[in-house]
Amino acid sequence: MSTVQQELSTTNGMNTVAPAQHYSTIVKIIKAVGKDASNMTPTSVEIFSNGGQWYCQVRRGDQTTKPMGPYSKLQAERIQDARRMLIAKRGTANLVFE
């Protein structure tokens, strides 16, 4: 018996696994458009005061992130600058908006 026949005879009782399913082209295009659209929407990093405590949040269109804080005014300004730099570098695709 050849090795191919031996392999076939040993795998007769086993179920075959379905081939891996891949994303269709449409899904890939939708994901690409979604990433570009989220990075093209005007985005701002805002700080605001509430009862003497300062908070920082990101606004993209009508969406906002959960406010970070409370901070002192100086800390909020530093975080605002840092978040602006990160958004300029990475975009807003990884931010969670409410």
Rosetta constraint file for C-alpha pairs under 8 A:
AtomPair CA 1 CA 5 HARMONIC 6.19 0.50
AtomPair CA 1 CA 6 HARMONIC 6.60 0.50
AtomPair CA 2 CA 6 HARMONIC 6.31 0.50
AtomPair CA 3 CA 7 HARMONIC 6.10 0.50
AtomPair CA 4 CA 8 HARMONIC 6.18 0.50
AtomPair CA 5 CA 9 HARMONIC 6.07 0.50
AtomPair CA 6 CA 10 HARMONIC 6.18 0.50
AtomPair CA 7 CA 11 HARMONIC 6.29 0.50
AtomPair CA 8 CA 12 HARMONIC 6.25 0.50
AtomPair CA 23 CA 27 HARMONIC 6.07 0.50
AtomPair CA 23 CA 28 HARMONIC 6.69 0.50
AtomPair CA 24 CA 28 HARMONIC 6.58 0.50
AtomPair CA 25 CA 29 HARMONIC 6.19 0.50
AtomPair CA 26 CA 30 HARMONIC 6.13 0.50
AtomPair CA 27 CA 31 HARMONIC 6.17 0.50
AtomPair CA 28 CA 32 HARMONIC 6.25 0.50
AtomPair CA 29 CA 33 HARMONIC 6.10 0.50
AtomPair CA 30 CA 34 HARMONIC 5.99 0.50
AtomPair CA 31 CA 35 HARMONIC 6.27 0.50
AtomPair CA 32 CA 36 HARMONIC 6.34 0.50
AtomPair CA 33 CA 37 HARMONIC 5.93 0.50
AtomPair CA 34 CA 38 HARMONIC 6.10 0.50
AtomPair CA 35 CA 39 HARMONIC 6.37 0.50
AtomPair CA 35 CA 93 HARMONIC 6.16 0.50
AtomPair CA 36 CA 40 HARMONIC 6.14 0.50
AtomPair CA 37 CA 41 HARMONIC 6.33 0.50
AtomPair CA 38 CA 91 HARMONIC 7.85 0.50
AtomPair CA 38 CA 92 HARMONIC 6.35 0.50
AtomPair CA 38 CA 93 HARMONIC 6.13 0.50
AtomPair CA 39 CA 91 HARMONIC 5.45 0.50
AtomPair CA 39 CA 92 HARMONIC 5.83 0.50
AtomPair CA 39 CA 93 HARMONIC 6.89 0.50
AtomPair CA 41 CA 60 HARMONIC 6.39 0.50
AtomPair CA 41 CA 61 HARMONIC 6.47 0.50
AtomPair CA 42 CA 60 HARMONIC 5.87 0.50
AtomPair CA 42 CA 61 HARMONIC 6.22 0.50
AtomPair CA 43 CA 58 HARMONIC 7.10 0.50
AtomPair CA 43 CA 59 HARMONIC 5.62 0.50
AtomPair CA 43 CA 60 HARMONIC 4.40 0.50
AtomPair CA 43 CA 61 HARMONIC 6.81 0.50
AtomPair CA 44 CA 58 HARMONIC 5.79 0.50
AtomPair CA 44 CA 59 HARMONIC 5.26 0.50
AtomPair CA 44 CA 60 HARMONIC 6.57 0.50
AtomPair CA 44 CA 84 HARMONIC 7.79 0.50
AtomPair CA 45 CA 56 HARMONIC 7.10 0.50
AtomPair CA 45 CA 57 HARMONIC 5.84 0.50
AtomPair CA 45 CA 58 HARMONIC 4.44 0.50
AtomPair CA 45 CA 59 HARMONIC 6.25 0.50
AtomPair CA 45 CA 80 HARMONIC 6.00 0.50
AtomPair CA 45 CA 83 HARMONIC 7.10 0.50
AtomPair CA 45 CA 84 HARMONIC 6.43 0.50
AtomPair CA 46 CA 56 HARMONIC 5.66 0.50
AtomPair CA 46 CA 57 HARMONIC 5.45 0.50
AtomPair CA 46 CA 58 HARMONIC 6.15 0.50
AtomPair CA 46 CA 59 HARMONIC 7.35 0.50
AtomPair CA 46 CA 80 HARMONIC 6.84 0.50
AtomPair CA 47 CA 54 HARMONIC 6.72 0.50
AtomPair CA 47 CA 55 HARMONIC 5.46 0.50
AtomPair CA 47 CA 56 HARMONIC 4.37 0.50
AtomPair CA 47 CA 57 HARMONIC 6.49 0.50
AtomPair CA 47 CA 76 HARMONIC 6.43 0.50
AtomPair CA 47 CA 77 HARMONIC 7.17 0.50
AtomPair CA 47 CA 80 HARMONIC 6.94 0.50
AtomPair CA 48 CA 54 HARMONIC 5.59 0.50
AtomPair CA 48 CA 55 HARMONIC 5.45 0.50
AtomPair CA 48 CA 56 HARMONIC 6.59 0.50
AtomPair CA 49 CA 53 HARMONIC 5.47 0.50
AtomPair CA 49 CA 54 HARMONIC 4.43 0.50
AtomPair CA 49 CA 55 HARMONIC 6.32 0.50
AtomPair CA 50 CA 54 HARMONIC 6.34 0.50
AtomPair CA 50 CA 55 HARMONIC 7.69 0.50
AtomPair CA 53 CA 69 HARMONIC 7.91 0.50
AtomPair CA 53 CA 70 HARMONIC 5.44 0.50
AtomPair CA 53 CA 71 HARMONIC 6.03 0.50
AtomPair CA 53 CA 72 HARMONIC 6.38 0.50
AtomPair CA 53 CA 73 HARMONIC 7.67 0.50
AtomPair CA 54 CA 69 HARMONIC 6.51 0.50
AtomPair CA 54 CA 70 HARMONIC 5.30 0.50
AtomPair CA 54 CA 71 HARMONIC 4.95 0.50
AtomPair CA 54 CA 72 HARMONIC 5.78 0.50
AtomPair CA 54 CA 73 HARMONIC 5.75 0.50
AtomPair CA 54 CA 76 HARMONIC 6.19 0.50
AtomPair CA 55 CA 67 HARMONIC 5.84 0.50
AtomPair CA 55 CA 68 HARMONIC 5.42 0.50
AtomPair CA 55 CA 69 HARMONIC 4.66 0.50
AtomPair CA 55 CA 70 HARMONIC 5.33 0.50
AtomPair CA 55 CA 71 HARMONIC 6.20 0.50
AtomPair CA 55 CA 76 HARMONIC 6.28 0.50
AtomPair CA 56 CA 67 HARMONIC 5.45 0.50
AtomPair CA 56 CA 68 HARMONIC 5.12 0.50
AtomPair CA 56 CA 69 HARMONIC 6.54 0.50
AtomPair CA 56 CA 76 HARMONIC 6.09 0.50
AtomPair CA 56 CA 79 HARMONIC 7.29 0.50
AtomPair CA 56 CA 80 HARMONIC 6.51 0.50
AtomPair CA 57 CA 64 HARMONIC 6.77 0.50
AtomPair CA 57 CA 65 HARMONIC 5.65 0.50
AtomPair CA 57 CA 66 HARMONIC 6.39 0.50
AtomPair CA 57 CA 67 HARMONIC 4.70 0.50
AtomPair CA 57 CA 68 HARMONIC 6.21 0.50
AtomPair CA 58 CA 64 HARMONIC 5.60 0.50
AtomPair CA 58 CA 65 HARMONIC 5.43 0.50
AtomPair CA 58 CA 67 HARMONIC 7.97 0.50
AtomPair CA 59 CA 63 HARMONIC 5.73 0.50
AtomPair CA 59 CA 64 HARMONIC 4.39 0.50
AtomPair CA 59 CA 65 HARMONIC 6.66 0.50
AtomPair CA 60 CA 64 HARMONIC 6.28 0.50
AtomPair CA 63 CA 97 HARMONIC 5.93 0.50
AtomPair CA 63 CA 98 HARMONIC 6.43 0.50
AtomPair CA 64 CA 97 HARMONIC 5.32 0.50
AtomPair CA 64 CA 98 HARMONIC 5.95 0.50
AtomPair CA 65 CA 95 HARMONIC 7.53 0.50
AtomPair CA 65 CA 96 HARMONIC 6.16 0.50
AtomPair CA 65 CA 97 HARMONIC 4.46 0.50
AtomPair CA 65 CA 98 HARMONIC 5.72 0.50
AtomPair CA 66 CA 97 HARMONIC 7.17 0.50
AtomPair CA 66 CA 98 HARMONIC 6.78 0.50
AtomPair CA 69 CA 76 HARMONIC 7.80 0.50
AtomPair CA 71 CA 75 HARMONIC 5.70 0.50
AtomPair CA 71 CA 76 HARMONIC 5.67 0.50
AtomPair CA 72 CA 76 HARMONIC 6.19 0.50
AtomPair CA 73 CA 77 HARMONIC 6.25 0.50
AtomPair CA 74 CA 78 HARMONIC 6.31 0.50
AtomPair CA 75 CA 79 HARMONIC 6.18 0.50
AtomPair CA 76 CA 80 HARMONIC 6.01 0.50
AtomPair CA 77 CA 81 HARMONIC 6.32 0.50
AtomPair CA 78 CA 82 HARMONIC 6.23 0.50
AtomPair CA 79 CA 83 HARMONIC 6.02 0.50
AtomPair CA 80 CA 84 HARMONIC 6.18 0.50
AtomPair CA 81 CA 85 HARMONIC 6.32 0.50
AtomPair CA 82 CA 86 HARMONIC 6.31 0.50
AtomPair CA 83 CA 87 HARMONIC 6.06 0.50
AtomPair CA 84 CA 88 HARMONIC 6.12 0.50
AtomPair CA 85 CA 89 HARMONIC 6.19 0.50
AtomPair CA 86 CA 90 HARMONIC 5.84 0.50
AtomPair CA 86 CA 91 HARMONIC 7.35 0.50
AtomPair CA 87 CA 91 HARMONIC 4.53 0.50
AtomPair CA 87 CA 92 HARMONIC 5.91 0.50
